[in-house]
Amino acid sequence: MALLSPEAFDNNICNATIYGLGLELARELLLRDFYVVACRKNPEETQVEEMMALFPDHMAILPLDIGDDKSVAALENQVVALVPHLDLLVNNAGILGDMQKILGDDLDYTEMLQVLNVNAVGTLRVTNALCGLVMKSTLKMIVNISSEAGSVQDCFRQEWFGYCMSKSANNMQSALVHNNIKKDGGRVVVIHPGHVATYMRGHLDTTARITATESAKSILKVVLDKPLPVEERPLYLDYRGVRLPW
């Protein structure tokens, strides 16, 4: 069983032929014969339902807003009723926030808090709710979709305050979770998916280097097909398996 959480599909409604990373990860896991529990915030997103129609006995769709405590608590009860364990928990939520303002501009701190709430605290909410099911599995793996933008050592930007800070915070919570579960054979893998062509910015990012399909296939090859070690620190990798600096 695998669970993809959430807001993974919100950006797919603009074009029926361009899918987001969450949807492509779900597709690739289904093709690998996983039972997938897919979560979405936007009930008007229908592509995931079209996918479930192709895999009717291998997929469930649950509502989820990871920015809301009550929504995550409800998810926990629903997932427990569906599956006995989770081999793979993929936290794919992410919002960008303002990408233009630099120091000295009129920075929107309320928006930054929203980005942090979704990208970092939201991931922890879901992991905390479902880690018991993860640890009942054989694989015992949590995959957090982060970004190279979370690297302090490699920081080169002057903007993207909310997003970069949230991804650094996501990396830190990943390390804390890893410290909790590694003694029992669990692991957290932090993945930068690459510059992916999606509608995350509200329009198709034509500057992106790879498609969501390419990214999803590569990520699953890294986390499922290679013998990844359980180390003292969580692995921080890009979609090709190359280590990134913290």
Disulfide bonds with the S-S distance in Angstrom:
none
